[in-house]
Amino acid sequence: MKKERRTRVADEDCCALCRLSEDDPAVLGEKITLKEHKLSVHYFCLLTSCGVYQRGEEDEGVFGFLVEDIKQEIRRTARLACGICKKKGACVGCNVQSCRRKVHFPCGRRRGFLSQFEGRFPSYCPEHSPTQSVGGLDLSLPQSCSVCLDAIDPVLSFSVLKCPSCHNSWFHRDCVQRQAHSSGLFFFRCTLCSNKQSFQQEMLRMGIFIPERDASWELEANAYSELLEVYERCDALVCLSSDGRSHSAKTGWFEVIRCRLCGSRGTHRKCSALKLDSRVWACSDCTTATDGRASLIVSPQGGQRRSLLSKRNTYTIHSSISYKRPYLPIGPGSPEGVLQALGPQQCPLSVQVEVAGDQALSAGVELVRRHDFDPSLTLSVCFTDDQLTTLPSSLRDGDAARQYFLKLLVQQIQDCVVFEGPDGSKNLALDSQALREDLYFDVGCLLALSLAHGGPPIRFFSGALYQCLFNHPANRPLALSHMTPDTAATLRVTRIAEAESTDELVSVVAASREFLEVAGCNRPISSLEEREALVEDLVGFTLITRMQLPLQRLREGLQTLGVFEQVQLLPSAFLGVFCDSLLSARLLSQVFRVLFSQQEVRLSRETTVSSFWRRLLLDCGVGRSSISLQDLLRFVTGAEELPAAGLLPHPSISFLHPMERGGGGGGGERGRVKRRRDEGLFPQSEPGTNLLLLPVSSSYQAFKSSMEQAVSHHVHLLPPAS
């Protein structure tokens, strides 16, 4: 008796259409159980069934599917066998009339049956399913799923989809379906290019169900309640309110006015002797940091700049740091050539930099704040921490120590309080302590110093920051996508930009009243047409207006050795120096100059080997080799990456011919000796001269094998990069 009861309960728990008890809302839809009818069913099984339609209201039956209609569909499909599992109950059929294939929804999904969740919810077998086009692919980079980040084979199929708007966004079908289930209609978009309209249309066509609801994280109770909290406390030295510092009236003398710059300090009007109608006030910290100016809207003038410099007592406005080098003539130069001309020109004098442990940033800041610092002198770096066991002895002094110091310096600058945002795409952050210490100027000075002295490329500026500094691209308006992700300001502006109705927009604007007041955008909104202008103003305030002083100080620091002026002359050429730019096969191929022999016999073989070299670079770039492009660069030059000022001496390639390694031989014996030496040749490098000797091999496989063996052996012997 108990056994029969367990069986009956298990049957009731199974979907009446597909006969599976699985409960995966993202893949099968929500499983609804009607206990009074002893009936369970998956939502997607209902939507894709050929013989049942939504004849009721949303609150009737199962989302409008009436119970009698569902039971009728169960009876209809009881005689239809699934073409995959061979069991009865197949309710999903191909929409092509001449095709007779029928399956259960879960079985069909596993075998390439595609169901579209729009219109009449048609389904198609693998032979008749819609497909995507391959146009505009870029296979030079390793591909990964843009949702789960696991490796993905970039071949379009039922289980692999692609965004129609960008070239490098690939998705597993299950991953993008789960993303749609979590994001909902209002937040579902491409994870790389953020396209929404065409991406959703394409995903619907390819069988992705997009629920018409808000995102799952927005449905959580009080998920963002902390963003609605505002600072309401009087921080005046003497509070005159009889109700205490936390009391804030809606109007009048005892309304708490927040600092318009940081928003984290407040005062009653009476306690700070403000006028009754005053809405503008700055706390003492921000007032000190901005040299007594309560607003950052007006660009800093010369008087303010002199004051900021003089409070450190380091150098005046006519410091050698900013004006030591004259402008270079405009010409078709490369960034490498420009930076080499700005750097120290065989100066016999040097300036000592002592680095305690790996604290490169603090050592750099101390260096540029010296009253007698001259940026044109050669840097002499010394690591003074004897306990730093991870630092090889070869990096204790000399050129290697300087390069290591500059590499550490750029890395630590990227992670300091001056910048915010994801790695490789940093915006400026507003930090009151950094303003007081004038750290923005110091960072700009150190970045210019690193570039001119042969340090690595910066490559962590966002496109928006580069545009704000150098106006490139010229006069292009900044958009919401340029704001730093996941900050309170970005979340507020995003909710305003994605409001779908006038009522929703008015509600969101009302919830962000304090933020809009600080931005000077607290104006009445009566239609959706005014939304774009409001978002544009908020983006401009967040990225430009409130960042005027940090941007100005960073620019002035970058004027060290004339770097800022030269970047302004060649903004498009320097874009790859400041913004994210990975080492590529094409770039490495351009760096090396090939030195061919004059003899015609050797020239033909060397030409073949040079094509082997380019092919090896491509294989390394896409992961088809056991070595990487960085391994090759390190093998030849000893450098981890290409310096912004280029490599000196200029890297070159020569060739290692088989018969040049010893005595020859004669007759048939010479041919056998040549083949044996062909197989045993390995590349050689001379890091001091940046010369690479390539083995002249008879086949690409022999060339690739010898290169991989030699480079892997060499790189493994080198100390690990810190």
Buried (B, 14 or more C-beta within 10 A) or exposed (E): EEEEEEEEEEEBEBBBBBBBEEBBBBBBBBBBBBEEBEBBBBBBBBBBBBBBBBEBEEEEBBBBBBBEBBBEBBEBBEEBBBBBBEEEBBBBBBBBEEEEBBBBBBBBBBBBBBBBBEEEBBBBBBEBBEEBEEEEBEEEEEBBBBBBEEEBEBEBEBBBBBBBBBBBBBBBBBBBBBBBBBBBBBBBBBBBBEBBEEBBEBBBBBBBBBBEEEBBEBEEEEEBEEBEEEBBBBBBEEBEBEEEBEBBEEEEEBBBBBBBBBBEBBBBBBBBEBEEEEBEBBBEBBBBBBBEBBEBEEEBEEEBBEEBBEEEEBBEEEBBBBEBBEEBEEEEBEBBBBBBBBBBEEEEEEBEBEBEBBBBBEBBBBBBBEEEBBBBBBBBBBBEEEEBEEBEEEBBEEEBBBBBBBBBBBBBBBEBEBBBBEEBBBBBBBBBEBBBBBBBBBBBBBBBBBBBBBBBBBBBBBBBBBBBBBEBEEEEEBBBEBBBEEBEBBBBBBBBBBBEEBEBBBEBBEBBEBBBBBBEBBEEBEEEEBBEEBBBBBBBBBBBBBBBBBBBBBBBBBBBBBBBBBBBBBBEBBBBBBBBBEBBBEBBBEBBEBEEBEEEEBEEBBEBBBEBBBBBBBBBBBEEBBBBBBBBBBBBBBBBBBBBBBBEEEBBBBBBBBBEEEEEEEEEEEEEBBEEBBBEBBBBBBEEEBBBBBBBBBEBEBBBBBBBBBBBEBBEEEEEEB
